[in-house]
Amino acid sequence: MIADRARFRHAKKLERLAGYRLPELAFSGTMLETLCSHLNYDALDLGVRSQILAFFDEFLRCDCRESPLCGCPEKKFAKMVIEHRENGLDHRQIASHLLEEYGIELFPADILSFLEETVHVMEAISDVARLQGRTDLAKKTDEYIRLIER
């Protein structure tokens, strides 16, 4: 999944703040638990703090009992990447937006690969829907494919 490739630009700063070693991967269990712990975010500079808070608000707010290890952050991230593509951003623009807004580094080629995989999955869903006579679902998936491929 695309979330497995996302790296947090400020991992070293968070590592110093937490006092223990952290992986660079933004959606690793250790990183997510650290972000949800009681860190003194005021010790960080304003830019880093705003990116961390934006990350927290966008991906870590859910009502699941196992939060943040429930899988919701990864799903929200994947959904956001797809939505940005549907809204007309290309893979480079998506990578730039993620870096500016959340401090998440992601190679544009990884985003492109993820979008291609998404299209293949949606094509399979469309084919199965047609075989089962669910033309409404097939039309919806075809529309999503068109939005992603444009």
HELIX and SHEET records of a PDB file:
HELIX    1   1 ILE A    2  ARG A    5  5                                   4    
HELIX    2   2 ALA A   11  ALA A   18  1                                   8    
HELIX    3   3 GLY A   29  CYS A   36  1                                   8    
HELIX    4   4 TYR A   41  ALA A   43  5                                   3    
HELIX    5   5 LEU A   46  PHE A   59  1                                  14    
HELIX    6   6 CYS A   72  GLU A   86  1                                  15    
HELIX    7   7 HIS A   91  TYR A  102  1                                  12    
HELIX    8   8 PRO A  108  LEU A  131  1                                  24    
HELIX    9   9 THR A  135  GLU A  149  1                                  15    
SHEET    1   A 2 ARG A   7  PHE A   8  0                                        
SHEET    2   A 2 ILE A 104  GLU A 105 -1                                        
END                                                                             
